Amino acid sequence: MVSVSEAATGMGGNWHVRKVRIGEVEFPYHYGVDCTDRILGELADLGADRFIVVTDDTVLALHGERILPGLRALAPVEVLSQQPGEHMKSLSQLSDYVERALGAHATRSTVVIAFGGGVPGNLAGLLSALIFRGVRLVHIPTTTVAAMDSVLSLKQAINSSLGKNHIGTYYSPEAVYTDIRMLTTLPERELRSGLCEAAKNCLAIAPDALPGLRKVLANGGLNTPDSLLWLLDESIRAKTMVTAQDTREQRAALVLEYGHTTGHAVELADQRLRGSEGLSHGEAIAFGMIVAARISHARGWMSRECVIQHEEIVAALGAPQRLPGKMTVDDVLSVVRDDNKRGYLPAEPDSIPYVLLKGLGDLAGTENLPLVQVKLAEIRDALEGLNRDNAWGS
């Protein structure tokens, strides 16, 4: 499903290209270490009449000088940036960016560049899909979450006032370009956030990669190029295992939602309480995986040993194992009710569709629809149990 090729091309072999197939769509993923000049060379070949760069102020401060001067040598550049945060993923912000892009004389030959993490990536994805019914999109991820998870999808979405990712579409990038060196500058917390998504892939899709993940965690050095290259390779492998025949991630690829139902709710509820100080996306998803594991165990599906494995990995990632701060179980359940997977299964009272495992890599539901109905009371029990006794392995 995924072909891999590597070429030295004067860089000591430091240029990798993987063809990523998502259903009927295929695009190249280029990556290496200290390869920004090569990335700019690839962008020059696109023949863009201008670039619209969607980013945030933190990314600009860290990496703007790596990319922007080279881009401006190729074509005019319009930078759309603001302070980072989930607040960027709103209809008002999208509307503003569409008007600004058009005001900067974007045409059908323009290329939109998503430069940063998952939030700028989602905004750029929708922006490129809407302008003239679609202009070219390129991802240059600078976070582990974006590089190892969000760019390996066609889903582009923003938030509604009720919940995460309610408004969006599917849109394919022209290509993805990652300079691993940019990832090495991330704060430890952001590095671990991306590793949480990699851990999800190992637990739910490719448990054969767990020994490698444990080795990376045990060795410390999460920001070394070797560790990040291994994690990126494994993330591409795991995600394309389930997306290769599921373009819209509405059947087999729903396994990628493991940990996300409660995780998204906790993430959004925490940001409402603490703003930018709230949990990162990866931390929230890691917590959501523990909740899912406990629900599965309570049903008699998952063994205690598997639950402990979840909790040990989440602990090693530095993610929480109980609700943060002043958040209550009711805060979480009020958001869970509006989860965006509603409608995949026939509605049941006080229940929502949920991805559960029976064991590592062993999905509940069916191969083509890995969802089961979970009652809100089951989620409540799992959350209250975590707040009460924290981790089983302690």
SULVEN-V146014 format. One line per field, one symbol per residue. psi: psi as a letter, one per 20 degrees, with the letter a starting at -180 (. if undefined). burial: b if it has 24 or more other C-alpha atoms within 12 Angstrom, else e. A space follows every 10 residues. Layout:
psi: ???
burial: ???
This chain:
psi: hpqpqqpglj kkjloqppop pnciqpqqop qaplkhhhgh gghhiikqir pooparhggg hgigihgggh ghihrqpppo qapqrhhhmq hhhggghghh ghhjkqaijq ppoonbahgh ggghghghhh pkkorqpppn qjqhgghifh ilqippqrqa ihapkioaap ppqhrpppoh hhhiiqqggh ghghhhhhhg hgghgmiiig ggghgghhid lhjqhgghgg hgghgggggi hiihjmgjlj dhiihijpih ghgggggghh hhgjciirqr ggghhgghhg ggghggghij gpqhhhghgg hgggghijqq jrpqcjprhh gghhhhhkqj jpihqppqpk qqpqoqqhrp joqrbrhinl qqppqhhggg ggghgghgjd phi.
burial: ebeeeeeeee eeebbbbbbb bbbebbbbbb bbbbbbbbbb ebbeebebbb bbbbbbeebb ebbbebbbee bbeebebbbb bbebbbbbbb bebbeebbee bbeeebebeb bbbbbbbbbb bbbbbbbbbb beebbbbbbb bbbbbbbbbb bbbbbbbbbb eebbbeebbb bbbbbbbbbb bbbbbbeebb bbbbbbbbbb bbbbbbbebb eebbebbeee ebbbbebbbb bbbbbbbbbb bbbbbbbbbb bbbbbbbbbb bbbbbbbbbb bbeeeeebbb bbbbbbbbbb bbbbbbbeee bbebebbbbb bbbbbbbbbb bbbbeebebe bbbbbbbbbb bbebeeeeee bbbbbbbbbb bbbbbeeebb bbbbebebbb bbbbebbeeb beee
